[in-house]
Amino acid sequence: MTWDVALILGIDGLANGAVYLLAGLGLVLIFSVTRVVFVPFGDVVAFSALSLAAFEAGRAPATIGLVLTLAALAVLAEAWSLWRRGEARRIPRALVGWGLLPALPCLAAWAIAGRAVPGALQVVIAIALVVPIAPLVARIALQPIADASVLVLLIVSLALHFLLSGLGLLFFGPEGSRTGPLASGSLTLPGGFPVSAQVLLMMASAIVLSALFFLLFERTVAGKALRATAVNRIGARLVGIRPTRTALLAYALASLLAGLIGVLVAPVTTMYYDSGFLIGLKAFVAAIIGGLVSYPLTAIGALAVGGVESFASFWSGALKDVIVFSLLIPVLMLRSFLAAHAEEEVEEIDP
Amino acid sequence: MNRLIRRAALAATALALSAGAPAADLKVGLSISLSGPNSSIGIPYQKGMLAAQAYKGEVNGRKIHLVVLDDGSDPTTSGRNARKLVEEEKVDVLMGASGVPATIAIAQVGKETRTPMIGLSPILLDPAENGWTVTVAQPTQLMVDAVVDRMKRSGVKTVGYIGFTDAWGDLVYSALTKAAEPAGIKVVSNERYARSDASVTGQVLKIVALHPDAVMTGGSGTPGALPYLALTERGFKGGVYGQHGLINPDFIRVAGAAGNGSLMPTGPVIVAEQLPNDYPTKKVALEFRSAFQKVNNAPTTDAFSAYSFDAWLVFADAAARAMAATKAEPGTAEFRLALRDAIMSTKEVVGAHGVYNFKPGSLYGVDNRARVIVKLDNAQWKLAP
């Protein structure tokens, strides 16, 4: 291996790492607030990439139908639970919040499909289109069992992944797509080594979004509420934070991250209806390195996963994924060796 | 009551007609994937078969019936389908399927029930033990030989290989090493990637660092486009060679400009219009195109539908000779035996993909006339003689 090759692999690894970093942030955010390992995260990534590809091909993305169906189910679930609690007068509000709000990006998507609009608008609408997916799915399947054990939540979220990826196959077909580059051109490093603008964009997005996340958690009330819920759910309730509200916010933020990842990776990798799963799985390795709670450690873990993956593909292409997932073993051993064993599942709160 | 009687009478007439009509029509049984992940191959197979039925619907005045069953992309189901076709439908010949395992499953039933089988996909079976089976597909070696010939002509001395981690990647690699050695070409790498991989940068860097004169890829469909994109990104200047698994509109869509100039082998039907007028398969290939257009109201964009068309032509030719050879009626065991012998002595039957000559002891029946090298030029396949 020469320095040139190492440099190319290193940059490739950083670009991969940037994607895993964003996905890892989303996974940690959802887990810390709701205790759900949100497996369908990757499917949302794939949906946003494939929606953008559909826009570029001049078609209306099938995601519209998916979001509207989910919204209808969520309205029904919400109306039913309100009616049972004898709060039927709040149903119109639920209709607006769960039915009308998710329909807005669908309307926009339907309006621009097949028309010559600037690429940036397509990107924005492709992201907006997938933002409702995670909150809606969570409202339908996860909120009613919000206080179940972590294992039950994991199994339900795994089932949701299979459901969503099945729907992805139905809507988008088995073949993959690529989208046009978001940024063209390249930057030449000292030493005459080119780095494509797309890769720079991916890294810049990761840095900017991480900074925004930091500001959100440190400076805003909503962010502090998220942190408070993550630290102690009962305590958060006692000071007037509503867990369902913070969970909704966490899902929406994660969905937004997934949408961004989708449009960032679509120009550099061929996306299939099920490609998101592997991105989610590798981000999960990064999140495990961060113990599913620490954002900075997750970021370091994500960069490590990206780098290992990139160099592993050079040494042994066939064993690449084996090497990446083997990272988990020493990490878990080290963590269990270092961690003081706390009691699990001590919190019990009623809905 | 009256209506009931009338209906019963109608049913009885229909029954009498179907029983009374000479049960001597020919019957083709096709088991194919019309649903599931393999349906993108199975559906063109069925369309091609329908085109063939419209093109040549009878032999010596006897109609050819077609019975199609869906295997749902499951090889176990295709074995069951084949049994159903033989036992319930009494078909004279079995055809299928949309994948190697499913084709093998049907061939086993054909052997057991003594029913001739014409495969549409390549099969890996011992011909000595499978006397009832032939296939119209080109063997991988024949295709890869054409590629290696082309490399030799272009002065290639070293070639890097990158392919799938699965059986297809192995098959292409072994065909490449087998053909390259006598041609004096050295295979310098055997890099692999999974169909689901997002990037092959590492593998491609390793190949580029070895400075081979050319690269051969062993992938198929859209995942097969990955090495093309990575090689272009790394500025690889040598020739890039593919194989027939990549002849597919989705590959062109995903590879985009990166696929430009790459060379691959395929059946001549893909570039039928560009073939010289004296090319043996040109006439049939063009007739296939127009029959397909008429029946399905869409042009052909794939190589698969033509295999069904050719299987049908091989069957029709053999059936005519079988009828001359035996007094037995279609639908009987004697007729199937005569049909098997007729298929096994097929001589110079011209199809859309190639000219077929089957003989006992070999599953394949095509020769050099069933392959051409094409070049991808601005999203179009161009004949590159």
HADDOCK unambig.tbl for C-alpha pairs under 7 A between the chains (distance, minus, plus):
assign (segid A and resid 5 and name CA) (segid B and resid 205 and name CA) 6.92 0.50 0.50
assign (segid A and resid 9 and name CA) (segid B and resid 202 and name CA) 6.74 0.50 0.50
assign (segid A and resid 174 and name CA) (segid B and resid 37 and name CA) 6.81 0.50 0.50
assign (segid A and resid 175 and name CA) (segid B and resid 222 and name CA) 6.60 0.50 0.50
assign (segid A and resid 176 and name CA) (segid B and resid 222 and name CA) 6.27 0.50 0.50
assign (segid A and resid 177 and name CA) (segid B and resid 254 and name CA) 6.16 0.50 0.50
assign (segid A and resid 178 and name CA) (segid B and resid 254 and name CA) 6.17 0.50 0.50
assign (segid A and resid 269 and name CA) (segid B and resid 198 and name CA) 5.27 0.50 0.50
assign (segid A and resid 269 and name CA) (segid B and resid 199 and name CA) 6.46 0.50 0.50
assign (segid A and resid 270 and name CA) (segid B and resid 198 and name CA) 6.55 0.50 0.50
assign (segid A and resid 310 and name CA) (segid B and resid 202 and name CA) 6.29 0.50 0.50
assign (segid A and resid 311 and name CA) (segid B and resid 202 and name CA) 6.74 0.50 0.50
assign (segid A and resid 313 and name CA) (segid B and resid 202 and name CA) 4.78 0.50 0.50
assign (segid A and resid 313 and name CA) (segid B and resid 203 and name CA) 6.00 0.50 0.50
assign (segid A and resid 314 and name CA) (segid B and resid 202 and name CA) 3.92 0.50 0.50
assign (segid A and resid 314 and name CA) (segid B and resid 203 and name CA) 5.12 0.50 0.50
assign (segid A and resid 314 and name CA) (segid B and resid 206 and name CA) 6.33 0.50 0.50
assign (segid A and resid 317 and name CA) (segid B and resid 191 and name CA) 6.51 0.50 0.50
assign (segid A and resid 317 and name CA) (segid B and resid 192 and name CA) 5.59 0.50 0.50
assign (segid A and resid 317 and name CA) (segid B and resid 193 and name CA) 5.72 0.50 0.50
assign (segid A and resid 317 and name CA) (segid B and resid 203 and name CA) 6.03 0.50 0.50
assign (segid A and resid 318 and name CA) (segid B and resid 165 and name CA) 6.51 0.50 0.50
assign (segid A and resid 318 and name CA) (segid B and resid 192 and name CA) 5.46 0.50 0.50
assign (segid A and resid 318 and name CA) (segid B and resid 193 and name CA) 5.57 0.50 0.50
